[in-house]
């Protein structure tokens, strides 16, 4: 009884350790992995392009505020103020903490409220 158990155990262990693959299976696996790699690359490229376009549009929208130029709009966007409404509604201290935004610009923005 023990000998049968040991022989089955040996057969299981040695079969699972060495699984012969045919060259055709290897080629199919390689082709599958190549397809998935190209799909993920394409998806990430389109996502980053969309994000870049959206960020440019948002920065351009911020430049419509009085006294806000390209540099200060970019600084505001990077500080987390994505829309003109968020800039207008922001506290003066929060706006002054952004580099490139001075007291005069904050005064102009607060006049819009």
N, C-alpha and C positions, 0 to 999 in steps of 0.2 A: 504494500500500500504506500509506504514512504517512497519506494523507488519510482512508482507511477507519478507521485506528486513531484518528485525531483526531476523526472524526465519532462513533465509538462512545463515546469518552471524554467528549465533550461531552454526548451523550445520557444517559450514565450519571450524570454530574455534575449536570446540570440536572434530571433526574427525581428523584434522591434529595434534592436540596435543597428542592424544592417537592413535597410530597405532599398533594394535595388530600384533605381529609376531608369526608365528607358530614355533615350535621347529626345524622343518626341515630347515626353512630359516636361523635360527640362526646357525645351524650346517654348512650349506653351506658357510655362511659368514666367520665363524671361519676357515674352511678348506682353503678358498681362501686366507685369510690373512696369514695363516701359509705357504702356497706355495710361496707367494711373498716374505716373509721374508727370506726363504731359498735361493731363487734365487738371491736376492741382496747380501746376505752374500757370496755366491759362487763367484759372479762377483767381489766383492771387494777383496776377497782373491787372485784371479788370477791376478788382476791388481797390487796389491802390490808385488806379487811374481815376476811379469814381471819387475816392476820398480827396485826391488832389484837386479835382474839378470843383467839388463842393467847398473845399477850404478856400479856393481862389474866389469863388462867388461870394462866400461869406465875408472875406476880407474886402472885396470890392463894395459890398453893401455897407460895411462899416465906414468906408471913405465918404459916404454920402452925408455923414454927420458933420456939422459945422466945426471946423478946426481940426478935423481928423484927416491926416495924410496917410500915405501908404505905409510909412514906418510905424506910426502909432497904431494904425489899424491892425497891422501884423502883430504888434506887441499885445494889443488888446485881445486878439484872437488866440494867441498862444497862452495868455493868462486865463482863458476860459470864457471870455465874453464873445459868444458866437453870433449873437444877433444885435441889432441896433436897440431893440427893446431891453435886452439885458444890460447894455451899457447905460442907457438912460435910467433904468431902475436901480442901478448899482449905487452903493454907498460911496461917499466921497473918499473915505479912507481906502476902500478897496481899489478905486480908480487910481489914487495917488501911489499905491504900492506897485503899480505897473511901471516898469522902466520905460521912459519915453513919453510919459503922460505927466504934464505939469499942472500947476494950480490954475493957470489961465484956461487950459483946455477943459478942466473939470468945471470951471465957472460957466463956460459956454454950453457944456452938456447939461448942466443943472438948470439953465434957462429954458431948456426944452420941456421940462416937466410941466 
